[in-house]
Amino acid sequence: MKTRIIRMVTSDNLRLDGLLYEPEIKTNKVIIHVHGTSSDFYRTEYIETMSEEFTKAGYAFLTFNNRGSGLEYSFKRVVDRKIGKSIPIGSRNEIFEDCEIDIQTAIDFGKNMGFTEIILQGHSYGCNKVIWYALEKDFKGEIILLAPVDVKRADSKTKRKARNDENMDMFRYRDKVVSPRFANISGNILIEIGTDDKYIPHNNVQECIDYLAKAFSNAKVTGHIIENANHNYHGYENELVRNIVGWLKD
C-alpha cells in the first residue's frame, strides 16, 4: 500500500487536506470518503481498516477534510498557489450546500490522478452530503452510506446551517417522509447501520433500512445490520469493512 498526503484547493480557494491510499498495483477505482459532523479525515478508527482492506481489494481510498471538520477548523486560503489568511469554518459555520464544492474538488482530484471509477462513501452527516451531491450532479457511481442520520432527531445540540433546511433534512426516519427527488438516484447503494447507534431513532433498525430501500426506489439497495455496533462501529470495524468489500466485489 502506498500512502500520500494530499492538498486540494476548492473553487472558492479553500485548501482541503487528506490522505490517499493506493494499492501496489495501479488501479482506476477509488473510494472517496466524506466524514460526518466535526470529524476529520483520520480520526475514526475504521479509516485504518478501510485503508488496508480497500487497497488489498484493488481500490484506492481517498479520505479528506471537508469544511465541516472540527468545530471551527481554520482552513487555509490558497490564491495563485500562495497561502493566505485562514478562515474558521468547521461544523459551527459550514453551510450544508457548500458540501457540493468539497466533494467536486475530491472527485476532480481523483480524475486528475487517473481514477475513472468513483465510489462515494459518506458517514453520518456525510451521508446527507453525498446524497445531496448525487442529486445535484446526477452522480451515477456506486454509493456507500454509513450510519445515515435524521438530522432533526440525531442531536438537537448541533446547530447545522443551510441555505434551505429542507436540503439537508433527507433521512426522515421520524415520519417516514420520502423526498421525490430520491427516485432520481439509480445504480447501487449500500447501507450499514449498527444496532447500538444512538443517532438512529428507532429500536428496529430494519425499519430504517426498509424505509431507505423504499426511498431509493430506482436504485439497487443493499442493507446490513451490524449487531451491537455503535455510530462509529467501534470494535466492529472488521465486520463493517468486510461487508463493504463483499458488496463491491459482488
N, C-alpha and C positions, 0 to 999 in steps of 0.2 A: 504494500500500500504506500502510495506517495501522498504527502500532505503539504499543503502550502497555505500561507496566509494570503488573503486577498483583500484588495481595496477597490471598491466600486464607487463610482460617482453618479448620483442620480441626475435627472434632467433639471432639477432645481438646485443642483450644486451641493448636495449633502454627500459626505463620504460614509459608505456603509462597509464595515469591516466584517470579515468572516473567515471560514476555513473551507478549503476544497480538498476532499479526499478522492484519490483516483486509484483504480486497480493497476497492477503492474502491466497488464496487457491493455492496450488502448481500447477505449470504448466510446460509443456515440450516445450512451444513455446516462442521464444524470437525474438524480432525485434532489429537488430544491426544497429545503425545509424552512417554513415560516413559523417562527416561535410565537408564543402567546404573550399575554399581558405582563409587562415589567420583566420579562425574561431576557435571554440573550442567546448567542449562537453556540455556547459551550457549556452552560451551567447544568442543564438537565442530564442526569446520569445516562439516560438511554442514548444520548448522542454518541458516546464511545462505542456502545454495542452496535449501533447502526453503522458507524464508520467502518468497523471491522467486517460486519456481515454483508453489508451492501457491496463493498468492494470485492469481497470474495465471490459474490454472485454476479460480478461483472458490471456493476453500476458505480458511477461516480456519485459523490454525495456533497452537496453544497449547503452549508448552514451559515447564516449571516444575520447580523443585527438589522432589524427593521426599526423604523422610527418610534415604535412602541417599546423599545428596550429600556429597562430600568424605570425609575420613577421620573427623573428629569435628566436623563443621559444627555451629555453635551456632544452634539455631532459637529465634526469639523466641516467647515465650508471650503470647497475647492473651486477656484475660478482660474481658468487658464493654467491649470496644473500647479497653482500656488495655494497654499493653505492659509485661509483667513480666519476670522473670528468664529469661535464655536457658537452653536445655537442650542440652548437647552430644550429638548423636546420630551422624549420618554412618554410613558403611559398617561401622565398628567396633562400633557399638552398636545399629543398627537391628534390629528383629525382622521377619522376612520378611512374616508375615501382616498386619502393620500397613500394608502397601502398599495394602490394600483401602481403608483410610481415606483415604489420599492421593489415590488415583485417583477415589474417590467425590467427594472435595472438588472435583477438577478438573471432573468431569462435571457436578456441581451448579452450579458456576460457569458452565460453558458453557450449560447450560439456562437459567440466570437471564439470560444475555446474549442469549437468543433462538435459540440453536442447537438444532435438532431432529434433525439427522443427525450422530451422533457416530461418529468413526472412532478406534480406539485403536491407537497405534503404540508399540512397545517396541524398545529397543536393548539387546543383550547381556542382562545380568541383568534389565533392564526387560522383556524378553520373558516371563520367568518370572512377573513381577508382573502383566503384562497378562493372561496365561492364567489365573493364579490368580483375578484379579478376575472374568474372564469366567465361570469355573466357579462361583464363589461367588455371583455376582449374576445368573447366567443372561443375560449380555450378548448381545444379538442383532445388534449392529452389525458392520461390517467391521473386520478386524484385520490389522495390518501387523507382521511380525516381522523385525527387522534383526539378523542375526548372533546367533540364539538359541544359548545356550551350555549345555553339560552342566556343571553347577556342580561336580560331583565330579571332573571332569578338567580344567576350564578353568584353574584357578590354585590350587594347593594352599596358597599363602601367604595366600589370602583366607579369613579365619575368619568365614564367614557364620553368622548366628544365626536360628533359627526355633523356634517352639513345638513343631513337629514337622518334623524334617528332610525327611521324605518330601514335605511340601507344596512345598518349593522345588526338589526334585530331579525335574524334569519331562522334560527333553530327554535321554533316556538313549541317546546315540549309542554309549556304551561297550559296552552289552549288548543294545541294541535292544528293551528292555522298554518296553511301552506302558501307560500308565495307562488303565484302562477309562473313567475319567471324561472323557477327551478326546472320546469319542464323543458327549458331551452338547453339544459346540460345533458349531453349524451356521452356515451363511452362508459368507462369502468370507474367505479368509485368503491373504495374500501373504507369501512368504518370500524374503529377499535374503541371499545368502551369498557372500563373496569367496573366491577360491581360495588367497589368501595369509593367511587368517585363522588366526593361531597358536592361537586358542582353540577351533577346530573340530578335534577329534582324529581326523581321517580324511584320507587323501590323496585319496580320491574324494568330493568334496563332493556329487556327485549322490546318493550313498548316503544322506547326511544328509537331503536334500530328499525322497527316496523314503520314508525312514523317517517323516518328519513327515507326508507325504501319507497314509501308511497309518494313522498315529496319529490324525489328524483325519478319521476315516472318514466322518463325516456332514457335512463341510464341503467346499466347493469350494476346493481348494488350488492356488495358482499359485506356482511357484518359479523364481527367476532365479539363475544363477551369474554373478558378475562376475569375469572373468579378471583375476588379479594384484592384486585389491583386498584390503586388509588389514581388520582388525577394525573400523576406523573409516572405511574407504572413502577414505583419503587419496589425492587425485588422481583419484578416480573418483566424486566427489560428483555430477557432472552425470549420469553414467550411472545411478547409483542413483536419483536423483530422477526422471529420465525414465521409468525402469521403474515407479516408484510412480504417477506421474501417468497414464501409459498404462493401468495396471491400474485406477485409479479411474475413468477415462473409458470403459473397455471395457464 
